[in-house]
Amino acid sequence: MAFLARSLLRKTHSSARASRALPYHQCRLQHDVHDPPRGNPPIAGRGPPGPPKEEAASLRDNGRPSSYLGTTRRLPEFNLNDKVVLVTGAARGLGLVQAEALLEAGATVYALDRLTEPSPDFYRVQKRAAEELGTTLHYRQIDVRDVPRLNEIVRNISESQGKLDGLIAAAGIQQETPALEYSPKDANTMFEVNITGVFMTAQAAAKEMIRWGNGGSIVMIASMSGTVANRGLICSAYNASKAGVIQLARNLAAEWGPHGIRVNTLSPGYIVTAMVEALFEQFPERKRDWPTQNMLGKLSKPEEYRGAGVFLISDASSFMTGSDLRIDGGHAAW
């Protein structure tokens, strides 16, 4: 009996030493398994979707999905199938590139622009949407300063689709003029398009999102010029307008968050477009100097912002609002 007691005692001490010798991460794991969750419970609300139901059928015994292709199964939070998104300034340039990216993610897209006729490239994207992507690209001619007509168009789109899920407000203008020479008319035109036009477009979209009660995502195209003054570029009114867009988005995010509407800005760096190429002919030194002003030593292309637009519109950014996503090659990080 004494031998048995000594044996049990040795086992007890051995177990205690083994417990004390456990690595920290194992002790932490054991503690977490038995402890109830701490902190506040999560707030119910709109979040990223779970994997599609059909994915369950493809799970192997090890719990990993079998190999497959297709946007409905890979990273479903980026999927925009059945989403209806407006893009202003989408007859050409950055706006059209954003529209094409949204189409590739599965969205139905309405391009709004002041041009009577969109660029030839628009029709290429429209054809591709119908024939390759299984979705549709529509065009509506509108100057964002015509607010009654703007509201009418947005309302009609919402009614025809039965909802409105997103907006990328990319319409904007630029004018390079010394501050001492800026006329009130030119300054007001800049602000009417770049701030008031963006504001009224967001307002029109938000009204429909609230009416349908499904929330949504609004993205405003700002600029790194809303954060920094551009060396060698004389554009005080433009920079002020883009700074206004960034601040506007923060305030709209605060007001519309309770409705499940997220509002963010996307701030590109220097983008090489047809208009910029023409500018380089007039100011060749800019083509040489601008790439040296960022950390990558190059200028960007419109296509380099495709993923950012899809990210901000989709549920991949479901916890992001009131933020500015600046993509400038490190220009403003020096």
TARATA-V58857 format. One record per residue. N is the residue number from 1. PSI is psi as a letter, one per 30 degrees, with the letter a starting at -180 (* if undefined). Layout:
BEGIN
N:PSI
N:PSI
END
This chain:
BEGIN
1:e
2:e
3:e
4:e
5:e
6:e
7:e
8:e
9:e
10:e
11:e
12:e
13:e
14:e
15:e
16:e
17:e
18:e
19:e
20:f
21:f
22:k
23:l
24:e
25:f
26:e
27:e
28:e
29:e
30:e
31:e
32:e
33:e
34:f
35:k
36:l
37:k
38:l
39:a
40:k
41:l
42:k
43:k
44:k
45:a
46:k
47:a
48:k
49:l
50:l
51:k
52:l
53:e
54:f
55:f
56:e
57:f
58:g
59:k
60:l
61:f
62:g
63:g
64:k
65:k
66:l
67:k
68:l
69:l
70:k
71:f
72:f
73:f
74:k
75:i
76:f
77:f
78:f
79:k
80:g
81:k
82:g
83:k
84:k
85:k
86:k
87:j
88:l
89:g
90:g
91:f
92:l
93:b
94:e
95:e
96:e
97:e
98:e
99:e
100:e
101:e
102:e
103:e
104:f
105:f
106:f
107:l
108:k
109:k
110:j
111:k
112:k
113:l
114:f
115:k
116:e
117:k
118:l
119:l
120:e
121:f
122:e
123:f
124:e
125:e
126:e
127:e
128:e
129:e
130:e
131:e
132:e
133:f
134:g
135:a
136:k
137:k
138:l
139:k
140:k
141:k
142:k
143:k
144:f
145:f
146:i
147:e
148:e
149:e
150:e
151:e
152:e
153:e
154:e
155:e
156:e
157:e
158:e
159:e
160:e
161:f
162:g
163:l
164:k
165:f
166:l
167:k
168:j
169:j
170:f
171:k
172:l
173:l
174:k
175:k
176:j
177:k
178:k
179:e
180:f
181:f
182:k
183:l
184:e
185:e
186:e
187:e
188:e
189:e
190:e
191:e
192:e
193:e
194:f
195:d
196:e
197:e
198:e
199:e
200:e
201:e
202:e
203:e
204:e
205:e
206:e
207:e
208:e
209:e
210:e
211:e
212:f
213:g
214:g
215:a
216:a
217:k
218:k
219:k
220:k
221:j
222:b
223:l
224:f
225:f
226:f
227:e
228:l
229:k
230:k
231:k
232:g
233:k
234:i
235:h
236:e
237:e
238:e
239:e
240:e
241:e
242:e
243:e
244:e
245:e
246:e
247:e
248:e
249:e
250:e
251:e
252:e
253:e
254:e
255:e
256:f
257:e
258:f
259:g
260:g
261:k
262:k
263:k
264:l
265:l
266:k
267:j
268:l
269:a
270:k
271:k
272:j
273:l
274:e
275:e
276:e
277:e
278:e
279:e
280:e
281:e
282:e
283:i
284:f
285:f
286:e
287:e
288:e
289:e
290:e
291:f
292:f
293:g
294:l
295:f
296:f
297:h
298:l
299:l
300:l
301:l
302:e
303:f
304:f
305:g
306:e
307:e
308:e
309:e
310:e
311:e
312:e
313:e
314:l
315:f
316:f
317:h
318:f
319:g
320:j
321:l
322:g
323:l
324:j
325:j
326:k
327:j
328:g
329:g
330:g
331:e
332:g
333:f
334:*
END
